[in-house]
Amino acid sequence: MTKKEELDEETMALINWCIEVEKFLVAGGATQAQAQEHIEDEVEWFTDQFYDGLTPEEAAKEALA
């Protein structure tokens, strides 16, 4: 049996931020599956937005533009 790996605080913050972005993408008209796929496909771009200090709402607006 392997020990379950725990994520560091920064990684958890990024994951939670992406969950919030997903909510804004869905509010903007995407399905949940579309929002998740878009975040997965553009993970590097969204990670940059996170580290640039954009809010989840700002990142979603940029992605929908």
C-alpha atoms as one frame of an Amber mdcrd trajectory, in Angstrom:
protein
   0.000   0.000   0.000   1.396   3.410  -0.885   1.238   6.464   1.288  -1.203
   9.058  -0.023   0.711  12.109  -1.220  -0.407  15.423   0.238  -0.405  18.585
  -1.857   1.377  21.686  -0.640  -0.553  24.849   0.241   0.373  26.647  -2.986
  -0.856  23.774  -5.147  -4.091  23.567  -3.159  -4.579  27.329  -3.571  -4.168
  26.998  -7.356  -6.636  24.090  -7.490  -9.201  26.009  -5.450  -8.671  29.082
  -7.647  -9.332  26.963 -10.762 -12.521  25.629  -9.182 -13.670  29.231  -8.768
 -12.705  30.044 -12.375 -14.777  27.072 -13.494 -17.840  28.528 -11.739 -17.421
  31.820 -13.609 -16.956  30.021 -16.938 -20.195  28.126 -16.319 -21.951  31.361
 -15.380 -20.669  32.767 -18.673 -22.407  30.039 -20.660 -20.086  27.037 -20.716
 -21.181  23.643 -19.474 -19.268  22.292 -16.504 -17.578  19.736 -18.774 -16.571
  22.455 -21.256 -15.202  24.640 -18.460 -13.166  21.781 -16.999 -11.817  20.797
 -20.412 -10.840  24.382 -21.200  -8.990  24.762 -17.899  -7.193  21.439 -18.487
  -6.287  22.396 -22.070  -5.017  25.831 -21.022  -3.569  24.918 -17.617  -0.311
  26.824 -18.220  -2.184  30.001 -19.171  -4.467  29.746 -16.130  -1.482  29.048
 -13.874   0.165  32.220 -15.178  -3.017  34.176 -14.454  -3.068  32.796 -10.917
   0.521  33.855 -10.279  -0.114  37.234 -11.944  -2.728  37.856  -9.253  -5.906
  37.810 -11.320  -9.071  36.927  -9.502 -10.960  33.870 -10.728 -13.593  36.198
 -12.211 -10.975  38.243 -14.088  -9.332  35.098 -15.462 -12.693  33.720 -16.605
 -13.520  37.002 -18.361 -10.152  36.915 -20.129 -10.754  33.313 -21.167 -14.228
  34.121 -22.499 -13.060  37.195 -24.415
